[in-house]
Amino acid sequence: MVKAIKFCYLISVPIFLIVLLYYYALFPAQIDVYFNASGLATHSVDKSMLFYLAIGVFVVTNGLIFLYRRLKQSEVDMDLIDFGQMTKSESMYHWINGLSLMFNVTYILSIIYLGLFQSRQNLDITDYTVLVYLGPIFIILWIFWFLYLQITKK
């Protein structure tokens, strides 16, 4: 499972960049972000600001997790691939790697949703609201996985 998480994390980085660049090209110059009760936009953000914000959040979260992993790497037996054989600190190390994957998936789904929302096509955006909920659901499930690992470890 550790190798699968690491592989998925590694492919989530270029997927994030591809999705961000793809939708950046499709975004209008001003992206509506707040709406009043009648559905009219009250606040807009420049698309370059959104681009740099997305890159910044991505770099900060992945950078902090990367820094943590580099600092703890010497304490972890990297040959273990099964969570059942790991100590608490080793499972925490690999869980953190998976957490960065969950963040990346959340970012990817959020950008896709925002791109669909801002699309010039006549899409029924309510068909895609599941994208808004999937990212946080994945993070919550990953937190429950952490709790399970902590309870079952000595």
PyMOL commands that set and color helices and strands:
alter all, ss='L'
color gray80, all
select helices_A, chain A and resi 2-26+47-75+83-85+88-117+125-128+130-152
alter helices_A, ss='H'
color red, helices_A
select strands_A, chain A and resi 30-35+41-46
alter strands_A, ss='S'
color yellow, strands_A
deselect
rebuild
show_as cartoon
